[in-house]
Amino acid sequence: MSPKTLPLLLVVVVVVVIAWPLAVQSAPPTCYSRMLTLSREIMADFQSLQAAEPEDSCVRYLPRLYLDIHNYCVLAKLRDFVASPQCWKMAEVDTLKDRVRKLYTIMNSFCRRDLVFLSDDCSALEYPIPEATGPPDWQS
């Protein structure tokens, strides 16, 4: 290897090392994946808030927040949560309401055409069916 090709080889190696991770990154999030991720984050934050606040806190008076983006009633659920007057001075709840408002805007405006509602069962958002943790035991 000649001394002239060494700097060129070094530049090529540096470019490949820097460019490879950028080329390998996955595609940007779709509207659907963004809505799904945000709804899960909101539900997790709401559950954490309920667990962290004392029983006599205003948080217990907030509307239930189970979100299924495939249920048409979720839009009304999001509106009701944002409009609820409880905890209007609590910073954590204000932040959560901002995120709920953001999800509503994404669902109702930006991603409206990408969304497919599979249900309009409003009671399913009030009393969700618990997910099974594993397959049933058929050998009992």
N, C-alpha and C positions, 0 to 999 in steps of 0.2 A: 504494500500500500504506500503510495507516494505521499509526501507531506502536503501536497495540494489537495488531495481528495479527502484527507482527514477532516478538515473543517466542513466540507460539503456533507460528508457522512454524518458528522455530528449535528448539523442543522436538520438533516432528514430525520434522524432519530428523535430529536427534540420535537419536531413538528408532529411526528407520529405519536409520540407519548402524550402530547397535549391534545391533539385532534381526536385520538381514539375514543376517549370517554365521551366527548361531545357527539360523536357519530353513533355510539352505542346507546345513548339515552333513549328511553321510550318516547312514544308520541306524546304530545301535550294532552292534558285531560280533556275528555269530551264533556259536553253539557251534562250528559247522563251521569258520568262518573263524578263530576263535580257536585251535582245535586245529591247523589248517593253518599258521597264522603261527608259533605257538609251536614246532611241530616243525621248521620251517625255521630258526628262530632257534637252536634247540638244535643242529641239525646244523652250522650255520655256526660257532657257538661252539666245538663240539668239534673241527672242522677247524682253527680258529685256534689252539686249545690244542695240538693235535698239531704244528702247524707251529712254534709258539713254543718248545716244550719240547725240550731236548736228546734225542738218540737213546737215551741210557741212563736216561731219566726213567721214572717209574712209569706215565706216561700211555700209553706204548706197550703196556702190559699190560692196559689197560682193554678191555672188550668193544667190538667195532665198534659204531658208532652211526649206522646208516642207518635213517631212520624213514619209513615209508609208512603213514599213518593209515588207509589202505584195506585193509591187510593185517592179518588177525586176529592173526598172530604178533607184531605190534608190542607188544601188551600184555605178553607174556612178555619181550620184548626190553627194555622199559622197566623191568620188575621186576628183571631180571638186572643191568642197568646200575646201578641204585640200590643193589642188594645187593652189588655187587662190592667186595671189601675193599681193592683197590688205591687208593693215593693218599688214604688217609683223613685225612691231615694237611694236604693241599694245599688252600688256600682256593679257588682257581679251580675245582677239581674238585668241592669241596663245593657251590659255587654252582651249577655245572652239574647236579649230582645233585638239588639242590633244584628246579631248573626241570624236570628230567625227572620228578620226583615230582609236581610240579604238573600236568604234562601227563597223567600216568597218572590222577590224581584226576579231572581234567576229563573224560577219556575214559571212565573206569569209573563215574563217579557222575553228575556234572552233565549231561553230554551223551550219556549212554548211548543214549537213544532216537533221537538225531539222527544217529548214526553208522551207516554202511552199510559192511560189509566186503566187498570185491570179490574177495579172495583169502585163502588160508591157506597160502601158499607160504613157509615159514620160510627156505628157502635164498635166496630173493630178497632178504631183509634182510641176509644175510651177504655175498652177492656180487651187488650190484645191477647191472643193465644200464646202462651209461653212456648218458646222454641224447644224442641227435643234436644237433649244433649248427646244422644247416641241412638243407634237402632234399637228397636224393642227386643227384649230377650224372648225368643221364640221357644226356648228349651225349658221354660218354667213348668 
